[in-house]
Amino acid sequence: MRHTSFFLSLLLCLPICAQSPRINIGHIEKLTARATECVEVTLDGLALKLALKVLKKDPIAYNVAKGIKGIYVNAFEFDANVRISSDDIEMIRQQIKTPPWEQIVSVKSKKDGEDASVYILADPKTEEIKGLAVIAVEKHSLALVNIVGSIKLEELSMLEGNFGLPKMDLTKVEK
């Protein structure tokens, strides 16, 4: 009976354990053929280690980034006559719609045809964020960002201006 209980609890944990913070976007290759402009950034392994060495000069940014295992960005621009299929986006969303992924931001504009979402994957035991995904769709563009590794959202803005992330100059408003 003890073994049965153990295996049942193990089976219940499988969906949580099986969730990967890395999103599979292999199916969007067909968008590359239709796009007028494509940007792909893959920063992991040795390239990420080298980038972290450069960041050591900025201790704050280094401490934020040292838990990151990979940064993946895909962006596409399309001509006015090319529409982005909702099926393409839905295949990505299906991977991150269910727990332990959690949507924390959703912006939709019917007028402009824009749709942006931010999702996080947290370890249910430690509540530490292990993955972040951003999907941004406009009429003629699509951007996907996936950050894998230990992430502290409150510190993520400190990476502005590094790893190709734009400097936003956002200031904190005190109440």
Sine and cosine of phi, psi and omega as CSV:
sin_phi,cos_phi,sin_psi,cos_psi,sin_omega,cos_omega
0.00,0.00,-0.63,0.78,0.00,-1.00
-0.88,0.47,-0.65,0.76,0.00,-1.00
-0.92,0.40,-0.62,0.78,0.02,-1.00
-0.89,0.46,-0.71,0.71,0.03,-1.00
-0.88,0.48,-0.66,0.75,0.01,-1.00
-0.88,0.48,-0.74,0.67,-0.03,-1.00
-0.92,0.38,-0.59,0.81,0.06,-1.00
-0.90,0.44,-0.69,0.72,0.02,-1.00
-0.92,0.40,-0.56,0.83,0.05,-1.00
-0.91,0.42,-0.68,0.74,0.03,-1.00
-0.90,0.44,-0.60,0.80,0.03,-1.00
-0.92,0.40,-0.49,0.87,0.00,-1.00
-0.99,0.14,-0.30,0.95,-0.08,-1.00
-0.81,0.58,-0.71,0.70,-0.01,-1.00
-0.86,0.50,-0.58,0.81,0.01,-1.00
-0.95,0.30,-0.73,0.69,-0.04,-1.00
-0.92,0.38,-0.52,0.85,-0.07,-1.00
-0.97,0.24,-0.30,0.95,-0.01,-1.00
-0.92,0.40,0.81,-0.59,0.03,-1.00
-0.97,-0.25,0.63,-0.78,0.07,-1.00
-0.96,0.29,-0.25,0.97,0.03,-1.00
-1.00,0.04,0.83,-0.55,-0.03,-1.00
-1.00,0.05,0.70,-0.71,0.04,-1.00
-0.99,0.11,0.91,-0.42,-0.01,-1.00
-0.86,-0.51,0.35,0.94,-0.02,-1.00
-0.84,0.55,-0.52,0.85,-0.04,-1.00
-0.94,0.33,-0.21,0.98,-0.02,-1.00
-1.00,0.06,0.08,1.00,0.05,-1.00
-0.82,0.58,-0.55,0.83,-0.01,-1.00
-0.90,0.43,-0.39,0.92,0.05,-1.00
-0.93,0.36,-0.50,0.87,-0.01,-1.00
-0.86,0.52,-0.65,0.76,-0.02,-1.00
-0.92,0.39,-0.50,0.87,-0.03,-1.00
-1.00,-0.03,-0.25,0.97,-0.10,-1.00
-0.99,0.14,0.54,-0.84,0.10,-0.99
-1.00,0.06,-0.39,0.92,0.01,-1.00
-0.55,-0.84,0.71,-0.70,0.03,-1.00
-0.75,-0.66,0.66,-0.75,0.09,-1.00
-0.79,-0.62,0.77,-0.64,0.07,-1.00
-0.75,-0.66,0.83,-0.56,0.05,-1.00
-0.87,-0.50,0.83,-0.56,0.08,-1.00
-0.82,-0.58,0.94,-0.35,-0.03,-1.00
-0.84,-0.54,0.99,-0.11,0.06,-1.00
-0.49,-0.87,-0.02,-1.00,0.05,-1.00
0.81,0.59,-0.72,-0.69,-0.06,-1.00
-0.88,0.48,-0.65,0.76,-0.01,-1.00
-0.87,0.49,-0.65,0.76,0.03,-1.00
-0.93,0.37,-0.64,0.77,0.04,-1.00
-0.87,0.49,-0.67,0.74,0.03,-1.00
-0.90,0.43,-0.66,0.75,0.03,-1.00
-0.90,0.44,-0.62,0.78,0.02,-1.00
-0.91,0.41,-0.56,0.83,0.06,-1.00
-0.88,0.47,-0.65,0.76,0.04,-1.00
-0.91,0.42,-0.63,0.78,-0.03,-1.00
-0.93,0.36,-0.28,0.96,-0.01,-1.00
-0.85,0.52,-0.37,0.93,0.05,-1.00
-0.93,0.36,-0.38,0.93,0.03,-1.00
-0.89,-0.45,1.00,-0.03,-0.11,-0.99
-0.84,0.54,-0.56,0.83,-0.01,-1.00
-0.92,0.39,-0.78,0.62,0.01,-1.00
-0.89,0.45,-0.61,0.79,0.02,-1.00
-0.88,0.47,-0.71,0.70,0.00,-1.00
-0.90,0.44,-0.55,0.83,0.05,-1.00
-0.94,0.34,-0.68,0.73,-0.15,-0.99
-1.00,0.08,-0.29,0.96,-0.14,-0.99
-0.90,0.44,-0.38,0.93,0.03,-1.00
-1.00,0.03,-0.08,1.00,-0.03,-1.00
-0.99,0.17,0.73,-0.69,0.00,-1.00
-0.98,-0.21,-0.34,0.94,0.00,-1.00
-0.16,-0.99,0.57,-0.82,0.10,-1.00
-0.80,-0.61,0.83,-0.56,-0.08,-1.00
-0.77,-0.63,0.83,-0.56,-0.02,-1.00
-0.77,-0.64,0.75,-0.66,0.12,-0.99
-0.76,-0.65,0.80,-0.60,0.01,-1.00
-0.71,-0.70,0.65,-0.76,-0.04,-1.00
-0.74,-0.67,0.66,-0.75,0.14,-0.99
-0.89,-0.46,0.63,-0.77,-0.05,-1.00
-0.80,-0.60,0.43,-0.90,0.13,-0.99
-0.90,0.43,0.30,-0.95,-0.04,-1.00
-0.88,0.48,-0.46,0.89,-0.04,-1.00
-1.00,0.06,-0.03,1.00,0.00,-1.00
-0.98,-0.21,0.81,-0.59,0.03,-1.00
-0.97,-0.26,0.58,-0.82,0.06,-1.00
-1.00,0.08,0.80,-0.60,-0.04,-1.00
-0.96,0.29,0.70,-0.72,0.06,-1.00
-0.91,0.41,-0.42,0.91,0.05,-1.00
-0.90,0.43,-0.63,0.78,0.03,-1.00
-0.87,0.49,-0.69,0.72,-0.02,-1.00
-0.95,0.31,-0.63,0.78,-0.04,-1.00
-0.90,0.44,-0.56,0.83,0.03,-1.00
-0.90,0.44,-0.53,0.85,0.06,-1.00
-0.97,0.24,-0.73,0.68,-0.03,-1.00
-0.88,0.48,-0.55,0.84,0.00,-1.00
-0.85,0.52,-0.51,0.86,-0.01,-1.00
-0.95,0.30,-0.42,0.91,-0.14,-0.99
-0.84,-0.54,0.20,0.98,0.00,-1.00
-0.98,0.18,-0.39,0.92,-0.14,-0.99
-0.95,-0.31,0.41,-0.91,0.05,-1.00
-0.84,0.54,0.54,-0.84,0.16,0.99
-1.00,0.08,0.04,1.00,0.13,-0.99
-0.91,0.41,0.59,-0.81,0.00,-1.00
-0.66,-0.75,0.76,-0.65,0.03,-1.00
-0.98,0.18,0.79,-0.61,-0.01,-1.00
-0.92,-0.39,-0.28,0.96,0.04,-1.00
-0.61,-0.80,0.67,-0.74,0.10,-0.99
-0.59,-0.81,0.82,-0.57,0.03,-1.00
-0.77,-0.64,0.83,-0.55,0.00,-1.00
-0.75,-0.66,0.69,-0.73,0.05,-1.00
-0.76,-0.65,0.95,-0.32,0.04,-1.00
-0.92,0.38,-0.57,0.82,-0.03,-1.00
-0.88,0.47,-0.74,0.67,-0.06,-1.00
-0.99,-0.11,-0.13,0.99,-0.04,-1.00
0.94,0.35,0.46,0.89,-0.03,-1.00
-0.99,-0.17,0.53,-0.85,-0.03,-1.00
-0.48,-0.88,0.86,-0.51,0.02,-1.00
-0.73,-0.68,0.67,-0.74,-0.01,-1.00
-0.64,-0.77,0.56,-0.83,0.09,-1.00
-0.82,-0.58,0.75,-0.66,-0.01,-1.00
-0.81,-0.58,0.51,-0.86,0.11,-0.99
-0.80,-0.60,0.49,-0.87,0.11,-0.99
-0.89,-0.45,0.90,-0.43,-0.03,-1.00
-0.93,-0.36,0.55,-0.84,0.12,-0.99
-0.95,0.32,0.86,-0.52,-0.09,-1.00
-0.90,0.44,-0.42,0.91,-0.02,-1.00
-0.99,0.14,-0.73,0.68,-0.09,-1.00
-0.99,-0.12,-0.23,0.97,-0.08,-1.00
0.88,0.48,0.32,0.95,0.06,-1.00
-0.99,0.15,0.69,-0.73,0.00,-1.00
-0.97,0.23,0.81,-0.59,-0.04,-1.00
-0.93,-0.36,-0.18,0.98,-0.01,-1.00
-0.33,-0.95,0.48,-0.88,0.03,-1.00
-0.66,-0.75,0.68,-0.73,0.02,-1.00
-0.73,-0.68,0.68,-0.73,0.06,-1.00
-0.81,-0.59,0.77,-0.63,0.08,-1.00
-0.85,-0.52,0.86,-0.50,0.02,-1.00
-0.80,-0.60,0.86,-0.51,-0.04,-1.00
-0.86,-0.52,0.76,-0.65,0.16,-0.99
-0.85,-0.53,0.05,-1.00,-0.06,-1.00
-0.79,0.61,-0.68,0.74,-0.11,-0.99
-0.78,-0.62,0.45,0.89,0.05,-1.00
-0.44,-0.90,0.40,-0.92,0.01,-1.00
-0.60,-0.80,0.72,-0.69,0.07,-1.00
-0.74,-0.67,0.73,-0.69,0.05,-1.00
-0.82,-0.58,0.78,-0.63,0.05,-1.00
-0.80,-0.60,0.73,-0.69,0.02,-1.00
-0.70,-0.72,0.87,-0.49,0.05,-1.00
-0.92,-0.39,0.80,-0.60,-0.05,-1.00
-0.91,-0.43,0.72,-0.69,0.04,-1.00
0.79,-0.62,-0.06,-1.00,0.01,-1.00
-0.95,0.32,0.84,-0.55,-0.08,-1.00
-0.76,-0.65,0.73,-0.69,0.14,-0.99
-0.94,-0.34,0.94,-0.34,-0.09,-1.00
-0.83,0.55,-0.63,0.78,-0.04,-1.00
-0.91,0.41,-0.32,0.95,-0.01,-1.00
-0.97,-0.26,-0.14,0.99,-0.10,-0.99
-0.87,0.50,-0.55,0.83,-0.01,-1.00
-0.90,0.43,-0.31,0.95,0.02,-1.00
-0.94,0.33,-0.20,0.98,0.03,-1.00
-1.00,0.04,-0.01,1.00,0.04,-1.00
-0.80,0.59,0.70,-0.71,0.01,-1.00
1.00,0.07,-0.04,1.00,0.04,-1.00
-0.87,-0.49,0.35,-0.93,0.04,-1.00
0.83,0.56,0.42,0.91,-0.01,-1.00
0.99,0.17,0.06,1.00,0.05,-1.00
-0.98,0.20,0.70,-0.71,-0.05,-1.00
-0.93,0.36,0.46,-0.89,0.11,-0.99
-0.99,0.11,0.90,-0.43,-0.10,-0.99
-1.00,-0.09,-0.34,0.94,-0.05,-1.00
0.79,0.61,0.70,0.71,0.06,-1.00
-0.99,0.15,0.75,-0.67,0.00,-1.00
-0.95,-0.32,0.56,-0.83,0.00,-1.00
-0.98,0.18,0.76,-0.65,-0.01,-1.00
-0.99,-0.10,0.84,-0.54,0.03,-1.00
-1.00,0.04,0.67,-0.75,0.04,-1.00
-0.98,-0.19,0.00,0.00,0.00,0.00
